């Protein structure tokens, strides 16, 4: 995609080494096997809470304002990788959970309905996190406040399935099952082609991560709004393989 920027715009979107937001776009180089510590439940729970807190933070709000929502998605994934010492699978799982925009989900069953919580956040924390989620992911994103923020959970979830199964086919089948199940059994659920697009892009991301776990989500969000990319180091100290 070709994007034209003015010199003023480029200078605003390219941080120098003293920029306080620069660390949010840099992968760490942890010690070998450090990524295995995240499998201990206390660490996993802690990192999940910290990633949600990061989305609620003023720093994340400034990232969205300055670099755009496409790059804010990158910062979300990179932050998860930093916390998990580059454990790719867990980072994708944490990113999926942190981007959920429903506090409860309702299941339609004959004669009655069941509701299950998806978040243990307070109402205030949940609302603040959801409002801070990137929503302008595509050039055709809806102009309302919700935008395409619900597509993040589809994108990261599909990337996770593809990465874990090392196959697009498995992710496609699970994704299609979820989409049709959402339409049939989830209260207010609909069968959405835009969800399918996010699923496909997530699958592309997951496949790419099998080769290099420092690829960025914004590379696969097709029709993404213009945003300045920052260079990152391509070497990895932990492959993130299960």
N, C-alpha and C positions, 0 to 999 in steps of 0.2 A: 504494500500500500504506500502510495506517495503522498506525503503531507508537507505542506509549505508552512514555514514559521517565519515570523519576522525576527530580526536580531533581538528585539526587546523581549519577545516571548521566549526565545531560546535562553537568554540570560536569566530569565525568571525561573525556568524549569530545570536548569542544570546546576545542581549544587556543587560548591567547591568543597575542599577537604575540611573546611571549618564549619560546614553546614551541619546543624544539629540533627537533621533528618536523614543524613547520608547513611548512618548505621542500619537504618531500617531496610536498606536496599542491598546489603552486603551479607553474603553467606559466611558463616564461621568455619574454622578449620579445627574441629574437636579432635581429641585423642582417638586413636583406633579403638573400636568396639565401645566407645562411650555411648553410642546410640542405643545400646542394649539396655541401659538403665531405665529407659522410659517404659519398659514393659512391667515394672513394678507398679501396682495400682496406685499407691500414694503419689508417685510422680505423674502418672497419667492424669489423675484427677486434678492435681495442682496445675499442670500445664493447660488443661482445658479451661480452668477458671482464669488463668493468666491471659490466655489468648482472647477470651471474651472481654476481659478488662482492657486489653490493648485496643480492641475495636471501639470501646466506649471512650477511650482517652482523647484528650485534646491533641496529642501528637498525631493520632490517626486522622482526626478531623482536618488537621493542617495538611497532612499528606494528600488527602482527597482534594482539598481546595487548591493546592499548589501544583500537583502532578496529574490530577485527574483520577477517575475511578478505575481505569484500566491498571494503572500503576499501583493504586491502592490495593487491588487484588494481589498483585505481586508482593507487596509489603506484608500482606496477611500470610501468604504461604512462606515467605522468607522468615517471618517471625516464628512461625511454627517450626521450621527447620532449625532455627537458632536454639529454641527451647529444647528440642528433642535430639540435639547433637546430630542433625542430618539424618534422622530416621524417617525415610520418605513415606512409608506406609502409615505410620502413626501421625505424621504431619498432615497427610491428606485426610485422615480420619478426624483429627482435631479441627482442621479447616472446615470440614463438612459440618461438624456439630456446631462450631462457632458461627456459621453462616445461616443456621436454621432461623426462619423468620416467623415460626408459629410456636406459641407457648404450649398449646395443647393440640391434639389431633383427635378428631371424632370418627368413629368407625360405625358405618351403617350396617346393622344386623336386623333381620326380620323381627318385628315386634318391639325392638328397643334399640338404643344407641349407647355406645361406650366411648368414653373420653379418656385419653392417656396424656400425662404431662410429658413435654419434650425438653423442659428446662426447669432447673431449680433456682433460677434467678428471681429476685424480687421483681415486682411489676415495674418499678422505676428503672432498675438495671436492665431488664429485658427491653423495655421501650427505648431506652437510650442506645443500647447496642443495635437494635434493629434500625433505628433512625440513622445510625452512623454507617450502616452497611453500604458498600458501593452499589449504586442503582443505575447509573448511566454507563452500562457496559457496552452498548451497541449504538450505532448511529440511528437505529430505528427503535430505541428504547422508548417506552411510553413517557410522556412528559409530566405525569403526575408524580407525587412524592414517593410512591412505591417503585416506579420504574421497573427495572429488571433485577431487583435485589433478590427475588426468590429464585433466580436462575443460578445463583452461586452454589446452593446446596446440590443442585443437579450437576453442575460442572465438577465440583470437587468429589461428589459421591461417585460419579461415573469414572473419574480419574482413579479413584481408590480401587474400584472393582476391577478396572482394566489392569492396574499395576499389580494387584494381588493375584489375579488369575493369569496374568501375562497374556491376555487374549482379548481382542475386541469383541469376539463372538459371545463370550460369556457375559461381558458387560452389556452388550446389545440386548441379549435375552432378558437379563435381570432388569435393565432399564425399561424395556417395553412392558414387562410384567408389572413393574411399579406404576408406569403411566396408565395402563389399563385398569389396574387395581385402584388407583387413585380416583379414576372416573367412576368406577362401579361401587366402591366401598367407602371412600373417604367423604365425609360431609363437606360440601362446597368444593369438592375436587372436580377438576375438568381435564379432559384429554387435550393437551396443548402442544402444537407443533413447535412453539418456541422453547418449550421444555426439551423436546427431542433435539433441537439444535444445540442447546447447552449440553445435553448428554453426549452428543457426537463430538463436540469440541473437547469435552472432558476426557473422552476416550482417546482422542489424539494426544492430549497432554499426558495421560497415563502411559501410553506407548512410548512417548518420547522420554519420559522419566526412567524407563527401563534402560535406556542407553546413557542418559546423563541427567542425574537428579537435580541439576542446577538450571534446568530449563524453567522458563517463567510462564505463568498462566496467560499473561497478556499476549504472548506469541500465538495463542490458539483461540483467543476470543475474536473471531472474524467479524468484520464490520465494527470493530471497537472504535470508540471515539479517539481522536488524535491525542497522543500523550508522548512525551519525550522519554525514550528508554535510556537507562543508565547501564554502563558496562559492568559486568560481573565476572569473577574468576570462574573458569569452567572446571577446575580440578576439585575433587571431592575426597575428604578424609574418611568418610563412611558411606558406603554404597547404598545403604538403606534397605538392603535385601533382607527378607525375613529369615 
